[in-house]
């Protein structure tokens, strides 16, 4: 998740949570982060894209560690985003106008094509559990509920 331009000097906040989930549906958070995005962006779409890249790269790294430490070779990475424009940009062959954003979306497209990411799914904002990592005053109830539903 991301919050566009909510920090001093126009910075945006990004947040991510990585869960490890077994075949029976039990899950456990293994990594979470909330921090200023690496560069100033000019739109909500760009902020959400940067946050997704950071989250996907962290998940790919974690999957590599899991593969090295266990006999599990097939770690599927599923990313959830609440920005419909980002989700649609990843499904469409139509390019976004902003050139820098086009490059960032290409990074994600490449991760999907190389099957580092299994899929990117859109969820309603009301189901975005990383919201509490990016928005001041956001409730942690969704996160607590997601963790306790094992």
DRENMI-735845 format. One record per atom (N, C-alpha, C, O): x, y, z; atom name; residue number from 1. Coordinates in Angstrom, 1 decimal. Example, Ala and Ser with C-alpha at 12.3 -4.5 7.8 and 13.67 -1.06 7.14 Angstrom:
2
(site (13.2, -5.7, 7.8), N, 1);
(site (12.3, -4.5, 7.8), CA, 1);
(site (13.2, -3.3, 7.8), C, 1);
(site (14.2, -3.3, 8.5), O, 1);
(site (12.8, -2.2, 7.1), N, 2);
(site (13.7, -1.1, 7.1), CA, 2);
(site (12.9, 0.0, 7.9), C, 2);
(site (13.4, 1.1, 8.0), O, 2);
This chain:
150
(site (0.8, -1.2, 0.0), N, 1);
(site (0.0, 0.0, 0.0), CA, 1);
(site (0.9, 1.2, 0.0), C, 1);
(site (2.1, 1.2, 0.4), O, 1);
(site (0.3, 2.4, -0.4), N, 2);
(site (1.1, 3.6, -0.4), CA, 2);
(site (0.1, 4.8, -0.1), C, 2);
(site (-1.1, 4.7, -0.3), O, 2);
(site (0.7, 5.8, 0.5), N, 3);
(site (0.0, 7.1, 0.7), CA, 3);
(site (0.7, 8.2, 0.0), C, 3);
(site (1.9, 8.4, 0.3), O, 3);
(site (0.1, 8.8, -1.0), N, 4);
(site (0.8, 9.7, -1.9), CA, 4);
(site (0.9, 11.1, -1.2), C, 4);
(site (0.0, 11.6, -0.7), O, 4);
(site (2.2, 11.6, -1.3), N, 5);
(site (2.6, 12.9, -0.8), CA, 5);
(site (2.1, 13.2, 0.6), C, 5);
(site (1.6, 14.4, 0.9), O, 5);
(site (2.1, 12.3, 1.5), N, 6);
(site (1.6, 12.5, 2.9), CA, 6);
(site (2.8, 12.8, 3.8), C, 6);
(site (2.5, 13.0, 5.0), O, 6);
(site (4.0, 12.9, 3.3), N, 7);
(site (5.1, 13.2, 4.1), CA, 7);
(site (5.7, 14.6, 3.8), C, 7);
(site (5.4, 15.2, 2.7), O, 7);
(site (6.5, 15.2, 4.7), N, 8);
(site (7.1, 16.5, 4.4), CA, 8);
(site (7.9, 16.4, 3.1), C, 8);
(site (8.4, 15.4, 2.7), O, 8);
(site (8.0, 17.6, 2.4), N, 9);
(site (8.7, 17.7, 1.1), CA, 9);
(site (8.2, 16.8, 0.0), C, 9);
(site (8.9, 16.5, -0.9), O, 9);
(site (6.9, 16.5, 0.1), N, 10);
(site (6.2, 15.8, -1.0), CA, 10);
(site (6.5, 14.3, -1.0), C, 10);
(site (6.1, 13.6, -2.0), O, 10);
(site (7.1, 13.8, 0.0), N, 11);
(site (7.4, 12.3, 0.0), CA, 11);
(site (6.1, 11.5, 0.2), C, 11);
(site (5.1, 12.0, 0.7), O, 11);
(site (6.2, 10.2, -0.2), N, 12);
(site (5.1, 9.3, 0.0), CA, 12);
(site (5.5, 8.1, 0.9), C, 12);
(site (6.7, 7.7, 0.9), O, 12);
(site (4.6, 7.6, 1.6), N, 13);
(site (4.8, 6.5, 2.5), CA, 13);
(site (4.4, 5.2, 1.8), C, 13);
(site (3.3, 5.1, 1.2), O, 13);
(site (5.3, 4.2, 1.9), N, 14);
(site (4.9, 2.9, 1.4), CA, 14);
(site (4.9, 1.9, 2.6), C, 14);
(site (5.7, 2.0, 3.5), O, 14);
(site (4.1, 0.9, 2.4), N, 15);
(site (4.0, -0.2, 3.5), CA, 15);
(site (3.7, -1.5, 2.8), C, 15);
(site (3.1, -1.6, 1.8), O, 15);
(site (4.3, -2.5, 3.5), N, 16);
(site (4.1, -3.9, 2.9), CA, 16);
(site (4.1, -4.9, 4.1), C, 16);
(site (4.8, -4.7, 5.1), O, 16);
(site (3.4, -6.0, 3.8), N, 17);
(site (3.4, -7.1, 4.8), CA, 17);
(site (3.6, -8.4, 3.9), C, 17);
(site (2.8, -8.5, 3.0), O, 17);
(site (4.5, -9.2, 4.3), N, 18);
(site (4.7, -10.5, 3.6), CA, 18);
(site (4.2, -11.6, 4.6), C, 18);
(site (4.7, -11.7, 5.7), O, 18);
(site (3.3, -12.4, 4.1), N, 19);
(site (2.8, -13.5, 4.8), CA, 19);
(site (3.4, -14.8, 4.2), C, 19);
(site (3.5, -14.9, 3.0), O, 19);
(site (3.6, -15.8, 5.0), N, 20);
(site (3.9, -17.1, 4.6), CA, 20);
(site (2.6, -17.9, 4.8), C, 20);
(site (2.1, -18.0, 5.9), O, 20);
(site (2.1, -18.6, 3.8), N, 21);
(site (0.9, -19.3, 3.8), CA, 21);
(site (1.1, -20.7, 3.4), C, 21);
(site (1.7, -21.0, 2.4), O, 21);
(site (0.5, -21.7, 4.2), N, 22);
(site (0.6, -23.1, 3.8), CA, 22);
(site (-0.6, -23.5, 2.9), C, 22);
(site (-1.5, -22.7, 2.7), O, 22);
(site (-0.5, -24.7, 2.5), N, 23);
(site (-1.6, -25.3, 1.6), CA, 23);
(site (-2.9, -25.3, 2.3), C, 23);
(site (-4.0, -25.4, 1.6), O, 23);
(site (-3.0, -25.4, 3.6), N, 24);
(site (-4.2, -25.5, 4.3), CA, 24);
(site (-4.8, -24.1, 4.6), C, 24);
(site (-6.0, -24.0, 5.1), O, 24);
(site (-4.1, -23.0, 4.2), N, 25);
(site (-4.6, -21.6, 4.4), CA, 25);
(site (-4.1, -20.9, 5.6), C, 25);
(site (-4.4, -19.8, 5.8), O, 25);
(site (-3.3, -21.6, 6.4), N, 26);
(site (-2.8, -21.0, 7.6), CA, 26);
(site (-1.7, -20.1, 7.2), C, 26);
(site (-0.9, -20.4, 6.3), O, 26);
(site (-1.6, -18.9, 7.8), N, 27);
(site (-0.6, -17.9, 7.4), CA, 27);
(site (0.0, -17.2, 8.6), C, 27);
(site (-0.6, -17.2, 9.7), O, 27);
(site (1.2, -16.6, 8.4), N, 28);
(site (1.9, -16.0, 9.4), CA, 28);
(site (2.7, -14.8, 8.8), C, 28);
(site (3.4, -15.0, 7.8), O, 28);
(site (2.6, -13.6, 9.3), N, 29);
(site (3.5, -12.5, 8.8), CA, 29);
(site (4.9, -12.8, 9.1), C, 29);
(site (5.3, -13.1, 10.2), O, 29);
(site (5.8, -12.7, 8.1), N, 30);
(site (7.2, -13.0, 8.3), CA, 30);
(site (8.1, -11.7, 8.0), C, 30);
(site (9.2, -11.7, 8.4), O, 30);
(site (7.5, -10.7, 7.4), N, 31);
(site (8.2, -9.4, 7.2), CA, 31);
(site (7.2, -8.3, 7.0), C, 31);
(site (6.1, -8.5, 6.4), O, 31);
(site (7.5, -7.2, 7.6), N, 32);
(site (6.6, -6.0, 7.4), CA, 32);
(site (7.5, -4.8, 7.4), C, 32);
(site (8.6, -4.7, 8.0), O, 32);
(site (7.0, -3.7, 6.7), N, 33);
(site (7.9, -2.5, 6.6), CA, 33);
(site (7.0, -1.3, 6.3), C, 33);
(site (6.0, -1.4, 5.6), O, 33);
(site (7.3, -0.2, 6.9), N, 34);
(site (6.6, 1.1, 6.6), CA, 34);
(site (7.7, 2.1, 6.5), C, 34);
(site (8.4, 2.4, 7.5), O, 34);
(site (7.9, 2.7, 5.4), N, 35);
(site (8.9, 3.7, 5.2), CA, 35);
(site (8.6, 4.7, 4.0), C, 35);
(site (7.8, 4.4, 3.2), O, 35);
(site (9.4, 5.7, 4.0), N, 36);
(site (9.3, 6.7, 2.9), CA, 36);
(site (9.7, 6.0, 1.6), C, 36);
(site (10.7, 5.3, 1.6), O, 36);
(site (9.0, 6.2, 0.5), N, 37);
(site (9.4, 5.6, -0.8), CA, 37);
(site (10.7, 6.2, -1.2), C, 37);
(site (11.0, 7.4, -0.9), O, 37);
(site (11.5, 5.5, -2.0), N, 38);
(site (12.8, 5.9, -2.3), CA, 38);
(site (12.9, 7.2, -3.2), C, 38);
(site (14.0, 7.8, -3.2), O, 38);
(site (11.9, 7.5, -3.9), N, 39);
(site (11.9, 8.8, -4.6), CA, 39);
(site (10.5, 9.5, -4.6), C, 39);
(site (9.5, 8.8, -4.3), O, 39);
(site (10.6, 10.8, -4.8), N, 40);
(site (9.3, 11.5, -4.8), CA, 40);
(site (8.6, 11.2, -6.1), C, 40);
(site (9.2, 11.2, -7.2), O, 40);
(site (7.3, 10.9, -6.1), N, 41);
(site (6.5, 10.6, -7.2), CA, 41);
(site (5.4, 11.7, -7.4), C, 41);
(site (5.2, 12.5, -6.5), O, 41);
(site (4.8, 11.6, -8.6), N, 42);
(site (3.8, 12.7, -8.9), CA, 42);
(site (2.4, 12.2, -9.0), C, 42);
(site (1.5, 13.0, -9.5), O, 42);
(site (2.1, 11.0, -8.5), N, 43);
(site (0.7, 10.6, -8.5), CA, 43);
(site (0.5, 9.4, -7.5), C, 43);
(site (1.5, 8.8, -7.1), O, 43);
(site (-0.7, 9.1, -7.2), N, 44);
(site (-1.1, 8.0, -6.4), CA, 44);
(site (-0.7, 6.7, -7.1), C, 44);
(site (-0.1, 5.8, -6.5), O, 44);
(site (-0.9, 6.6, -8.4), N, 45);
(site (-0.5, 5.5, -9.2), CA, 45);
(site (1.0, 5.2, -9.1), C, 45);
(site (1.4, 4.1, -8.9), O, 45);
(site (1.8, 6.2, -9.2), N, 46);
(site (3.2, 6.1, -9.1), CA, 46);
(site (3.6, 5.6, -7.7), C, 46);
(site (4.5, 4.8, -7.6), O, 46);
(site (3.0, 6.2, -6.7), N, 47);
(site (3.3, 5.8, -5.3), CA, 47);
(site (3.0, 4.3, -5.1), C, 47);
(site (3.8, 3.5, -4.5), O, 47);
(site (1.8, 3.9, -5.5), N, 48);
(site (1.4, 2.5, -5.4), CA, 48);
(site (2.3, 1.6, -6.2), C, 48);
(site (2.6, 0.5, -5.7), O, 48);
(site (2.7, 2.0, -7.3), N, 49);
(site (3.6, 1.2, -8.2), CA, 49);
(site (5.0, 1.0, -7.5), C, 49);
(site (5.5, -0.1, -7.4), O, 49);
(site (5.5, 2.1, -6.9), N, 50);
(site (6.8, 2.0, -6.2), CA, 50);
(site (6.7, 1.1, -5.0), C, 50);
(site (7.6, 0.3, -4.7), O, 50);
(site (5.6, 1.2, -4.3), N, 51);
(site (5.4, 0.3, -3.1), CA, 51);
(site (5.3, -1.1, -3.5), C, 51);
(site (5.8, -2.0, -2.8), O, 51);
(site (4.6, -1.4, -4.6), N, 52);
(site (4.4, -2.8, -5.1), CA, 52);
(site (5.8, -3.3, -5.5), C, 52);
(site (6.1, -4.5, -5.3), O, 52);
(site (6.6, -2.5, -6.2), N, 53);
(site (7.9, -3.0, -6.6), CA, 53);
(site (8.8, -3.4, -5.4), C, 53);
(site (9.4, -4.4, -5.3), O, 53);
(site (8.8, -2.5, -4.4), N, 54);
(site (9.5, -2.8, -3.2), CA, 54);
(site (9.0, -4.0, -2.5), C, 54);
(site (9.8, -4.9, -2.0), O, 54);
(site (7.7, -4.2, -2.4), N, 55);
(site (7.1, -5.4, -1.8), CA, 55);
(site (7.4, -6.7, -2.6), C, 55);
(site (7.7, -7.7, -2.0), O, 55);
(site (7.3, -6.6, -3.9), N, 56);
(site (7.5, -7.8, -4.7), CA, 56);
(site (9.0, -8.2, -4.6), C, 56);
(site (9.3, -9.4, -4.6), O, 56);
(site (9.9, -7.2, -4.7), N, 57);
(site (11.3, -7.5, -4.6), CA, 57);
(site (11.6, -8.2, -3.2), C, 57);
(site (12.4, -9.1, -3.1), O, 57);
(site (11.0, -7.6, -2.1), N, 58);
(site (11.2, -8.2, -0.8), CA, 58);
(site (10.7, -9.7, -0.8), C, 58);
(site (11.3, -10.5, -0.2), O, 58);
(site (9.5, -9.9, -1.4), N, 59);
(site (8.9, -11.2, -1.4), CA, 59);
(site (9.8, -12.2, -2.2), C, 59);
(site (10.0, -13.3, -1.8), O, 59);
(site (10.3, -11.8, -3.3), N, 60);
(site (11.2, -12.6, -4.1), CA, 60);
(site (12.5, -13.0, -3.3), C, 60);
(site (12.9, -14.1, -3.3), O, 60);
(site (13.0, -12.0, -2.6), N, 61);
(site (14.2, -12.3, -1.7), CA, 61);
(site (13.8, -13.3, -0.6), C, 61);
(site (14.6, -14.3, -0.4), O, 61);
(site (12.7, -13.1, 0.0), N, 62);
(site (12.3, -14.0, 1.1), CA, 62);
(site (12.0, -15.4, 0.5), C, 62);
(site (12.3, -16.4, 1.2), O, 62);
(site (11.4, -15.5, -0.7), N, 63);
(site (11.2, -16.8, -1.3), CA, 63);
(site (12.5, -17.5, -1.6), C, 63);
(site (12.6, -18.7, -1.4), O, 63);
(site (13.5, -16.8, -2.0), N, 64);
(site (14.8, -17.4, -2.2), CA, 64);
(site (15.4, -17.9, -0.9), C, 64);
(site (16.0, -19.0, -0.9), O, 64);
(site (15.2, -17.2, 0.2), N, 65);
(site (15.7, -17.7, 1.5), CA, 65);
(site (15.0, -19.0, 1.9), C, 65);
(site (15.6, -20.0, 2.3), O, 65);
(site (13.6, -19.0, 1.7), N, 66);
(site (12.8, -20.2, 2.0), CA, 66);
(site (13.3, -21.4, 1.2), C, 66);
(site (13.4, -22.5, 1.7), O, 66);
(site (13.5, -21.2, -0.1), N, 67);
(site (14.0, -22.3, -0.9), CA, 67);
(site (15.3, -22.8, -0.5), C, 67);
(site (15.5, -24.0, -0.5), O, 67);
(site (16.2, -22.0, 0.0), N, 68);
(site (17.5, -22.4, 0.4), CA, 68);
(site (17.4, -23.2, 1.8), C, 68);
(site (18.2, -24.1, 2.0), O, 68);
(site (16.6, -22.8, 2.6), N, 69);
(site (16.5, -23.4, 4.0), CA, 69);
(site (15.6, -24.6, 4.1), C, 69);
(site (15.7, -25.3, 5.0), O, 69);
(site (14.7, -24.8, 3.1), N, 70);
(site (13.7, -25.9, 3.2), CA, 70);
(site (13.8, -26.7, 1.9), C, 70);
(site (14.5, -26.4, 1.0), O, 70);
(site (13.0, -27.7, 1.9), N, 71);
(site (12.8, -28.5, 0.7), CA, 71);
(site (11.7, -28.0, -0.3), C, 71);
(site (11.4, -28.6, -1.3), O, 71);
(site (11.2, -26.8, 0.1), N, 72);
(site (10.1, -26.2, -0.7), CA, 72);
(site (10.7, -25.5, -1.9), C, 72);
(site (11.5, -24.5, -1.7), O, 72);
(site (10.4, -25.9, -3.1), N, 73);
(site (11.0, -25.2, -4.3), CA, 73);
(site (10.0, -24.4, -5.0), C, 73);
(site (10.3, -23.5, -5.8), O, 73);
(site (8.7, -24.6, -4.7), N, 74);
(site (7.7, -23.8, -5.4), CA, 74);
(site (7.0, -22.8, -4.5), C, 74);
(site (5.9, -23.1, -3.9), O, 74);
(site (7.6, -21.7, -4.3), N, 75);
(site (7.0, -20.6, -3.5), CA, 75);
(site (6.3, -19.7, -4.4), C, 75);
(site (6.9, -19.0, -5.2), O, 75);
(site (5.0, -19.6, -4.3), N, 76);
(site (4.2, -18.7, -5.1), CA, 76);
(site (4.0, -17.4, -4.5), C, 76);
(site (3.6, -17.3, -3.3), O, 76);
(site (4.3, -16.3, -5.2), N, 77);
(site (4.1, -15.0, -4.7), CA, 77);
(site (2.9, -14.3, -5.3), C, 77);
(site (2.8, -14.2, -6.5), O, 77);
(site (2.0, -13.9, -4.4), N, 78);
(site (0.7, -13.3, -4.8), CA, 78);
(site (0.7, -11.9, -4.2), C, 78);
(site (0.8, -11.8, -2.9), O, 78);
(site (0.6, -10.9, -5.0), N, 79);
(site (0.6, -9.5, -4.5), CA, 79);
(site (-0.8, -9.0, -4.5), C, 79);
(site (-1.5, -9.2, -5.5), O, 79);
(site (-1.2, -8.3, -3.5), N, 80);
(site (-2.5, -7.6, -3.4), CA, 80);
(site (-2.4, -6.1, -3.4), C, 80);
(site (-1.6, -5.6, -2.6), O, 80);
(site (-3.1, -5.5, -4.3), N, 81);
(site (-3.1, -4.0, -4.4), CA, 81);
(site (-4.5, -3.5, -4.3), C, 81);
(site (-5.4, -4.1, -4.7), O, 81);
(site (-4.6, -2.3, -3.8), N, 82);
(site (-6.0, -1.7, -3.7), CA, 82);
(site (-6.1, -0.5, -4.7), C, 82);
(site (-7.1, 0.2, -4.7), O, 82);
(site (-5.2, -0.4, -5.6), N, 83);
(site (-5.2, 0.7, -6.6), CA, 83);
(site (-5.6, 0.0, -8.0), C, 83);
(site (-4.8, -0.7, -8.6), O, 83);
(site (-6.9, 0.3, -8.4), N, 84);
(site (-7.4, -0.3, -9.6), CA, 84);
(site (-6.6, 0.1, -10.8), C, 84);
(site (-6.5, -0.8, -11.7), O, 84);
(site (-6.2, 1.3, -10.9), N, 85);
(site (-5.4, 1.8, -12.1), CA, 85);
(site (-4.1, 1.0, -12.2), C, 85);
(site (-3.7, 0.6, -13.3), O, 85);
(site (-3.5, 0.7, -11.1), N, 86);
(site (-2.2, -0.1, -11.2), CA, 86);
(site (-2.5, -1.5, -11.6), C, 86);
(site (-1.9, -2.1, -12.5), O, 86);
(site (-3.6, -2.1, -11.1), N, 87);
(site (-4.0, -3.5, -11.5), CA, 87);
(site (-4.3, -3.5, -13.0), C, 87);
(site (-3.9, -4.4, -13.7), O, 87);
(site (-5.1, -2.6, -13.4), N, 88);
(site (-5.4, -2.5, -14.8), CA, 88);
(site (-4.2, -2.3, -15.7), C, 88);
(site (-4.2, -2.8, -16.9), O, 88);
(site (-3.3, -1.5, -15.3), N, 89);
(site (-2.1, -1.2, -16.1), CA, 89);
(site (-1.3, -2.5, -16.3), C, 89);
(site (-0.6, -2.6, -17.3), O, 89);
(site (-1.3, -3.3, -15.3), N, 90);
(site (-0.5, -4.6, -15.4), CA, 90);
(site (-1.2, -5.6, -16.3), C, 90);
(site (-0.6, -6.5, -16.8), O, 90);
(site (-2.5, -5.5, -16.5), N, 91);
(site (-3.3, -6.4, -17.3), CA, 91);
(site (-3.4, -5.9, -18.8), C, 91);
(site (-3.7, -6.6, -19.7), O, 91);
(site (-3.1, -4.6, -19.0), N, 92);
(site (-3.3, -4.0, -20.3), CA, 92);
(site (-2.0, -3.9, -21.1), C, 92);
(site (-0.9, -3.8, -20.5), O, 92);
(site (-2.2, -3.8, -22.4), N, 93);
(site (-1.0, -3.6, -23.3), CA, 93);
(site (-0.9, -2.1, -23.5), C, 93);
(site (0.1, -1.6, -24.1), O, 93);
(site (-1.9, -1.3, -23.1), N, 94);
(site (-1.9, 0.2, -23.2), CA, 94);
(site (-0.9, 0.7, -22.2), C, 94);
(site (-0.9, 0.4, -21.1), O, 94);
(site (0.0, 1.6, -22.7), N, 95);
(site (1.0, 2.2, -21.8), CA, 95);
(site (0.5, 3.4, -21.1), C, 95);
(site (-0.3, 4.2, -21.7), O, 95);
(site (1.0, 3.6, -19.9), N, 96);
(site (0.7, 4.9, -19.2), CA, 96);
(site (1.5, 6.0, -19.8), C, 96);
(site (2.5, 5.8, -20.5), O, 96);
(site (1.0, 7.2, -19.6), N, 97);
(site (1.7, 8.4, -20.3), CA, 97);
(site (3.0, 8.7, -19.7), C, 97);
(site (4.0, 9.0, -20.4), O, 97);
(site (3.1, 8.7, -18.4), N, 98);
(site (4.4, 9.1, -17.7), CA, 98);
(site (5.5, 8.1, -18.0), C, 98);
(site (5.3, 6.9, -17.8), O, 98);
(site (6.6, 8.6, -18.5), N, 99);
(site (7.7, 7.7, -19.0), CA, 99);
(site (8.3, 6.9, -17.8), C, 99);
(site (8.6, 5.7, -17.9), O, 99);
(site (8.5, 7.6, -16.7), N, 100);
(site (9.2, 6.9, -15.6), CA, 100);
(site (8.2, 5.8, -15.0), C, 100);
(site (8.7, 4.7, -14.7), O, 100);
(site (7.0, 6.1, -14.9), N, 101);
(site (6.0, 5.2, -14.4), CA, 101);
(site (5.9, 4.0, -15.4), C, 101);
(site (5.7, 2.8, -15.0), O, 101);
(site (6.0, 4.2, -16.7), N, 102);
(site (6.0, 3.2, -17.7), CA, 102);
(site (7.2, 2.2, -17.4), C, 102);
(site (7.0, 1.0, -17.5), O, 102);
(site (8.3, 2.7, -17.1), N, 103);
(site (9.5, 1.9, -16.7), CA, 103);
(site (9.2, 1.0, -15.5), C, 103);
(site (9.5, -0.2, -15.5), O, 103);
(site (8.6, 1.7, -14.5), N, 104);
(site (8.3, 1.0, -13.2), CA, 104);
(site (7.3, -0.2, -13.5), C, 104);
(site (7.5, -1.3, -12.9), O, 104);
(site (6.3, 0.1, -14.3), N, 105);
(site (5.3, -0.9, -14.6), CA, 105);
(site (5.9, -2.1, -15.4), C, 105);
(site (5.6, -3.2, -15.2), O, 105);
(site (6.9, -1.7, -16.2), N, 106);
(site (7.6, -2.7, -17.0), CA, 106);
(site (8.4, -3.6, -16.1), C, 106);
(site (8.5, -4.8, -16.4), O, 106);
(site (9.0, -3.1, -15.0), N, 107);
(site (9.7, -3.9, -14.0), CA, 107);
(site (8.7, -5.0, -13.5), C, 107);
(site (9.1, -6.2, -13.4), O, 107);
(site (7.5, -4.6, -13.1), N, 108);
(site (6.5, -5.5, -12.6), CA, 108);
(site (6.1, -6.5, -13.6), C, 108);
(site (6.0, -7.7, -13.3), O, 108);
(site (5.8, -6.0, -14.8), N, 109);
(site (5.5, -6.9, -15.9), CA, 109);
(site (6.5, -8.0, -16.1), C, 109);
(site (6.2, -9.2, -16.4), O, 109);
(site (7.8, -7.6, -16.1), N, 110);
(site (8.9, -8.5, -16.2), CA, 110);
(site (8.9, -9.6, -15.1), C, 110);
(site (9.2, -10.7, -15.3), O, 110);
(site (8.7, -9.1, -13.9), N, 111);
(site (8.7, -10.1, -12.7), CA, 111);
(site (7.5, -11.1, -12.9), C, 111);
(site (7.7, -12.3, -12.5), O, 111);
(site (6.4, -10.7, -13.5), N, 112);
(site (5.3, -11.6, -13.7), CA, 112);
(site (5.7, -12.5, -14.9), C, 112);
(site (5.4, -13.7, -14.8), O, 112);
(site (6.2, -12.0, -16.0), N, 113);
(site (6.6, -12.8, -17.1), CA, 113);
(site (7.7, -13.9, -16.7), C, 113);
(site (7.6, -15.0, -17.2), O, 113);
(site (8.6, -13.5, -15.9), N, 114);
(site (9.6, -14.5, -15.4), CA, 114);
(site (9.1, -15.4, -14.3), C, 114);
(site (9.8, -16.2, -13.8), O, 114);
(site (7.8, -15.2, -13.9), N, 115);
(site (7.1, -16.0, -12.9), CA, 115);
(site (7.8, -15.9, -11.5), C, 115);
(site (7.7, -16.8, -10.7), O, 115);
(site (8.4, -14.7, -11.3), N, 116);
(site (8.8, -14.4, -9.9), CA, 116);
(site (7.6, -14.1, -9.1), C, 116);
(site (7.6, -14.4, -7.9), O, 116);
(site (6.7, -13.4, -9.7), N, 117);
(site (5.4, -13.1, -9.1), CA, 117);
(site (4.3, -14.0, -9.8), C, 117);
(site (4.2, -14.0, -11.0), O, 117);
(site (3.6, -14.7, -9.0), N, 118);
(site (2.5, -15.6, -9.6), CA, 118);
(site (1.4, -14.7, -10.2), C, 118);
(site (1.0, -14.9, -11.3), O, 118);
(site (0.9, -13.7, -9.4), N, 119);
(site (-0.1, -12.8, -9.8), CA, 119);
(site (-0.2, -11.6, -8.9), C, 119);
(site (0.2, -11.6, -7.8), O, 119);
(site (-0.8, -10.6, -9.5), N, 120);
(site (-1.1, -9.4, -8.8), CA, 120);
(site (-2.7, -9.3, -8.8), C, 120);
(site (-3.3, -9.2, -9.9), O, 120);
(site (-3.3, -9.2, -7.6), N, 121);
(site (-4.7, -9.1, -7.5), CA, 121);
(site (-5.1, -7.8, -6.9), C, 121);
(site (-4.5, -7.2, -6.1), O, 121);
(site (-6.3, -7.3, -7.4), N, 122);
(site (-6.9, -6.1, -6.8), CA, 122);
(site (-7.8, -6.5, -5.7), C, 122);
(site (-8.6, -7.5, -5.8), O, 122);
(site (-7.7, -5.7, -4.6), N, 123);
(site (-8.6, -5.9, -3.5), CA, 123);
(site (-9.2, -4.5, -3.1), C, 123);
(site (-8.6, -3.5, -3.4), O, 123);
(site (-10.4, -4.6, -2.6), N, 124);
(site (-11.0, -3.3, -2.2), CA, 124);
(site (-10.1, -2.7, -1.1), C, 124);
(site (-9.5, -3.4, -0.3), O, 124);
(site (-10.1, -1.4, -1.0), N, 125);
(site (-9.4, -0.7, 0.0), CA, 125);
(site (-9.8, -1.1, 1.4), C, 125);
(site (-8.9, -1.2, 2.3), O, 125);
(site (-11.0, -1.5, 1.6), N, 126);
(site (-11.5, -1.9, 2.9), CA, 126);
(site (-10.8, -3.3, 3.3), C, 126);
(site (-10.9, -3.7, 4.4), O, 126);
(site (-10.2, -4.0, 2.3), N, 127);
(site (-9.6, -5.2, 2.6), CA, 127);
(site (-8.0, -5.1, 2.5), C, 127);
(site (-7.3, -6.1, 2.6), O, 127);
(site (-7.5, -3.9, 2.3), N, 128);
(site (-6.1, -3.7, 2.2), CA, 128);
(site (-5.5, -3.7, 3.6), C, 128);
(site (-5.6, -2.6, 4.3), O, 128);
(site (-4.9, -4.8, 4.1), N, 129);
(site (-4.4, -4.8, 5.4), CA, 129);
(site (-3.2, -4.0, 5.7), C, 129);
(site (-2.9, -3.7, 6.9), O, 129);
(site (-2.4, -3.6, 4.7), N, 130);
(site (-1.2, -2.8, 4.9), CA, 130);
(site (-1.6, -1.3, 5.1), C, 130);
(site (-0.7, -0.5, 5.2), O, 130);
(site (-2.9, -1.0, 5.0), N, 131);
(site (-3.3, 0.4, 5.1), CA, 131);
(site (-2.8, 1.1, 6.4), C, 131);
(site (-2.5, 2.3, 6.4), O, 131);
(site (-2.8, 0.3, 7.5), N, 132);
(site (-2.3, 0.9, 8.7), CA, 132);
(site (-0.8, 1.2, 8.7), C, 132);
(site (-0.4, 1.9, 9.6), O, 132);
(site (-0.1, 0.8, 7.8), N, 133);
(site (1.3, 1.1, 7.7), CA, 133);
(site (1.6, 2.4, 6.9), C, 133);
(site (2.8, 2.8, 6.8), O, 133);
(site (0.6, 2.9, 6.2), N, 134);
(site (0.8, 4.1, 5.4), CA, 134);
(site (-0.1, 5.3, 5.7), C, 134);
(site (0.3, 6.4, 5.4), O, 134);
(site (-1.2, 5.1, 6.4), N, 135);
(site (-2.1, 6.2, 6.7), CA, 135);
(site (-2.1, 6.5, 8.2), C, 135);
(site (-2.3, 5.6, 9.0), O, 135);
(site (-1.9, 7.7, 8.5), N, 136);
(site (-2.0, 8.2, 9.9), CA, 136);
(site (-3.4, 7.9, 10.4), C, 136);
(site (-4.4, 8.4, 9.8), O, 136);
(site (-3.5, 7.3, 11.6), N, 137);
(site (-4.8, 7.1, 12.2), CA, 137);
(site (-5.5, 5.9, 11.6), C, 137);
(site (-6.6, 5.6, 12.1), O, 137);
(site (-5.0, 5.2, 10.6), N, 138);
(site (-5.7, 4.0, 10.1), CA, 138);
(site (-5.8, 2.9, 11.1), C, 138);
(site (-4.8, 2.7, 11.9), O, 138);
(site (-6.8, 2.2, 11.1), N, 139);
(site (-7.1, 1.1, 12.1), CA, 139);
(site (-6.2, -0.1, 11.8), C, 139);
(site (-5.9, -0.4, 10.7), O, 139);
(site (-5.7, -0.7, 12.9), N, 140);
(site (-4.9, -1.9, 12.7), CA, 140);
(site (-5.8, -3.2, 12.8), C, 140);
(site (-5.4, -4.3, 12.8), O, 140);
(site (-7.1, -3.0, 12.9), N, 141);
(site (-8.1, -4.1, 13.0), CA, 141);
(site (-8.0, -5.1, 11.9), C, 141);
(site (-8.0, -6.3, 12.1), O, 141);
(site (-7.9, -4.6, 10.6), N, 142);
(site (-7.8, -5.5, 9.5), CA, 142);
(site (-6.6, -6.4, 9.5), C, 142);
(site (-6.7, -7.5, 9.2), O, 142);
(site (-5.5, -5.8, 10.0), N, 143);
(site (-4.2, -6.6, 10.1), CA, 143);
(site (-4.4, -7.6, 11.2), C, 143);
(site (-4.0, -8.8, 11.0), O, 143);
(site (-4.9, -7.2, 12.4), N, 144);
(site (-5.0, -8.1, 13.5), CA, 144);
(site (-6.0, -9.2, 13.1), C, 144);
(site (-5.8, -10.4, 13.5), O, 144);
(site (-7.0, -8.9, 12.4), N, 145);
(site (-8.0, -9.9, 12.0), CA, 145);
(site (-7.4, -10.9, 11.0), C, 145);
(site (-7.6, -12.1, 11.1), O, 145);
(site (-6.6, -10.4, 10.0), N, 146);
(site (-5.9, -11.2, 9.0), CA, 146);
(site (-5.0, -12.2, 9.7), C, 146);
(site (-4.9, -13.4, 9.3), O, 146);
(site (-4.3, -11.7, 10.7), N, 147);
(site (-3.3, -12.6, 11.4), CA, 147);
(site (-4.0, -13.6, 12.3), C, 147);
(site (-3.5, -14.8, 12.4), O, 147);
(site (-5.1, -13.3, 12.9), N, 148);
(site (-5.8, -14.2, 13.8), CA, 148);
(site (-6.7, -15.2, 13.1), C, 148);
(site (-7.2, -16.1, 13.7), O, 148);
(site (-6.9, -15.1, 11.8), N, 149);
(site (-7.8, -16.0, 11.0), CA, 149);
(site (-7.1, -17.3, 10.6), C, 149);
(site (-7.4, -17.8, 9.6), O, 149);
(site (-6.2, -17.8, 11.4), N, 150);
(site (-5.5, -19.0, 11.1), CA, 150);
(site (-6.3, -20.1, 11.5), C, 150);
(site (-6.0, -21.3, 11.3), O, 150);
